[in-house]
Amino acid sequence: MILGIGTDLVQVSRIESAMENPRFLRRLLTPQERIGDKGAEWVAGRWAAKEAAFKCLPNLASWQDVSVLSGPDGSPYIEGPPGRWWVSITHEGGFALAFVVLED
């Protein structure tokens, strides 16, 4: 059964500007997500996926409640509250879009 559906669209340049503040990435990304060098397009995709996840479960309290990681094939997946998470992230024309579904 589907428990929630969420989507979010963000302008990559907005995230790039936010990344000028060193606290931004520490607040947004979990320690697992911060491993390696992350560009603005990648971070924008994670921002959008986390926003979409929050729309699935509005009681999430922090950016740290959800990790959006990459599988061996590069596809994104979510670690967070129990349930089966489906996530898709795409980038086009300076924007990042994410779509998330949560099943029980």
N, C-alpha and C positions, 0 to 999 in steps of 0.2 A: 504494500500500500504506500502511496506517495504521501509523505508528511509535509513536504514543502518544496516550492520552486522559487528560485531567485535568479535575477539577472542584473548586471551592472555594466555601464559603459563609462570609461574615464579617458580623458585626454592625456596622452603620454607626456606632453610638455608640462602639464600641471604637476605630475609626479616628479618629473625631472627638477622642477623648481623646488619642490618640497624636499628633495634629496640633498639640497644644499645645506640643510640643517642636519647635523650628525645625529641628533636625537630621533629624527623621523624613522630611520630604518630600524633602530632599536625598539621603537614603540610599535611599528607595524609588523615586523618580521620576527618569527620565533627563532631561537638559536639554530635550529636545523635549517631554516630557510636562509639564514645569513651566511652559510658556508659558501665560500667562493665569491668571485667578483660578479656582482649583479648590476646589469644596465637598467636604464629607466624603462625600457619597453618590458623587460622581464618583471620589474617591480610593479609596473602599472597592471600587468596581467594578474599578479597576486593580489593587488589592491582590489581589483574588480571581482576576483573569485571570492575573497573574504567578504566583501559587501554583499555579494549574491548569497553566500552562506548565511549571513546575518538575516537575510530576508526569508530564508528557510526556517531558521530558529531565532526568532526575535529576542529570546532570553539570553543569547550569548552576551557576555559582559565585556570582553576584551579582544583585541586583535590577536592576543596570545592564545585564545581558546581554540583556534583553528590553524593548522599548518597546511599550506598548499605546496606539495612537494612534486618532484618529477620522477617518474618511473624509469626503468632501464632504457625504455624506448623513447624517453623524453616526454611522454604524455603526463599531464598533471593528474594528481590525485589528492584527496583531502584526508588528513588525519585530524580527528576532533571528537566531538560527542558521538556516542554510539549511533549506529545506523549505517546504511549503505549510501555513500556519497557518490554522485556522478558529477563530473566537472568538465567543462570545455572552455578553453581560452583561445581567443583569436585576436590578431592585430591587423589593422588596416588603416591607412591614411592618417597616421598619427593618433589613433585611438586603440584602446584595448577593451575587449568585451568578454565577459564571462557569463556562462549559464551553468547553474547548479541545481541538481535535484537531490532530495533526501528521501530515501525509502526506509521503512522500518525493517 
